[in-house]
Amino acid sequence: MEENNKVIIFEKKEIILILLFVLVLIITSFTIGIRLGKKLAFNDSGIKDVDVKTVELKSSEEENVEATISEDSKLTDDDKLKKLMDESKERLSDELEKFSSENTTNAPQQEPQADKSILGKYTIQLGSYNSLEEAKQFAEGFTVRGYSPILNEVKIEGRGTWYRVCLGAFNDSKEADDYIKKEKSLFSGQDYVVIELK
């Protein structure tokens, strides 16, 4: 029995031409499919060819952005700044409300300095300020995060009155160190020192 095998050998140029033809065929098919799909989608949703040509279709996000931009373009720089500040204040007050309504179990709950029962205990000092306002402002950053900082007024000879912002009241320094290890994320990159409350 005689075998009738024929092997077809292509040259490099022919292979490249075949690959280019297949690539053009794929791109053309894809493009036609997209256009046909768009047309069918418009027909299914009741949009006619005339509508497509006269109306520019936009997503709801694009329409919202354009509406905001057109509103902002009518405002002066002072009005824009005032609007931005108002929005920031509103967002900040919402965040503060959210944080204050959550349970603050992250730190031991202690009263500010008026509570004499914490004297003699150890605490973690986070900062020290010669102005009560600065100390309160610094402490607010921890309050917002759900902690209860302690403001401790200290009179230092030759330097006047200082207000220390502290966190927690612990029986000994080891207990304070254990708390620092437990709350690593709070204390990383933060200056602090364990001190005795006096």
N, C-alpha and C positions, 0 to 999 in steps of 0.2 A: 504494500500500500504506500502510495506516494504522499508525503506530507506537503501541504500547500501553505506554508507559513510565509507571510510577507511582513517584513519589519519596515515601518515607515520612520525615516530619520529626518528630523527638521534641523535646519541651520539656526544659528543664534538669532539672526535677523527675523526669521519667520516666527520664532518663539516670542520674541519681543513684540512683534506686530499682533500676534494672537492675544497676548496679555493686555496690550493697549486696547484692543477691540473689546475684550471682556470688561475692562475697567470703564470704558466709555458706556458700554451697555448697562453696567450696574448703576452708574451715576445718572444716566438718562431714565432708567426705570424708577430709581428713587425719587427723582424730581417730579416725574409724571405722577407717581403715587402720592406724593405730598400735595400737589395741586388738585388732584382728583379727590383726595381725602378732605381737603379744605372745602371744596365745592360741595361735596356731599354733606359735610357737617353744617355748612351754611343753609343748604336746602332743607335739612332735617329740622333746623331751628327756626325756619320760616324767613330767613334773610335772603333777599333776592340779589341778583347780580348788580342791579341798579343801586341798591342800598350799600353794597360793598364798595362801590366806586365813590359814592358820595359821603359815606360815613366812615370815619377812622375808628376802628374798634380798639378799645383799650381795656386792660384788666382793671378791676376795682382798685388795686393798689396804685396803678399808674394814675387813675383819676383822682384818688385822694392826694397823691403827691402834687399833681398839677394844681389842684384846688388850693392846697396850702401855699404853694409857690406864688400863685396869682394873688392870694390874700396878702402874703408877706411883701410882694413887690409894691403894693400900695402904701405900705407903712414907711415912716421915716426911720432913721437909724435909732433914734431915741425910743420910738414906739416898739421897734423890734427888740431892743434891749430890755425894755420894761416887760414885754410879753414873755421873753425868755426867762427873766427873773421870776415873774409870777408863776410860770410853769414849773420852774425849779423849786420854788417855795412849796408849791402844791404837792409835788412829788416827794419832797423831803418830809413834809408834814404827814403824808400818807405812810411813808416808811417808818417814821417815828411812832405813829399810832400802831402800826403793825408790830413793831418791836416791843412797845410797851404793853401790848395786849397779850403777848406770848408769855408763857411761864419762864422765869429766869432761874433755871436750875443749874446753870453753868458755873456759878460762883457762890461761895457761901454768902448768905444774906446777912448784912450787918447794917446797923444804923450808923449815920455819920457820927462824928466825934462826940456828940452829946451822950452817947452810951458809955458810961464809965466802966462797965463790966469788961470791956475789951482792953483796958489798960493792963500792961504787963504781958500781953499776948504778942505773938509775932505776926508780921504782915509783910506783903510784898510791895515795896515802894516803887511806883512807876515814874514819878516825876515830882519836882519840887519847884514852886513858884513863889515870888515875893508879892504877887497880886492874887487876891481871892478870885477875881474874874477870870484870870488866865487859868487858874487851877480848875475852876468850874467848867471852863470851856474844854480843857484837856480831859476831865473826868466824863464829860458828856459823850465823848467818843466811845468810851467803854460802856456807858449806860445804854447807848444805842445798840451796841452789840449784845446786850442782854446780861451784862455784869453789873454788880453794885459796888462801885468804888467808894472808898472812905476818904473824906477830906480831913486831914489832921493838921491843926494849927500848932506850930512850934516856934518858940522864941529862941533865937540863936544870939548869944552874946556878941556884940560888935557888928552883927549883920541884920538885926531886926527880926520881924515876924515873917515866917515862911509857911506856905501851905503845901503840905505833902499830899499827893494823890496816891492812895494805896489800894490794894485789893486783898480782901479776906482778912480774917483774924484766926490765927492758928495757935495751938497750945505750945508748940516748940518749932524750932527752925527746920527740923527734919520733915515735919508735916507740911510746912510751906514749900520745901524743896520737892516733896512728892506731888504737891499740887502743880508746881511749875512743870514737872515732867509729864503730868497728865494733860495739861493744857499747852503742849508744845507749840501749837500753831499760834497761840496768842502771844507767847513770849519770844518767838523767833524774830530777830531783828529789832527787838524792843529792849531798851535799857531798863534794868530793874535791880533792886537790891533787897535782901531780906533784912528787916529791922524789927526792933522791939518797940511796941507802942508805949509812949510815956505821956 
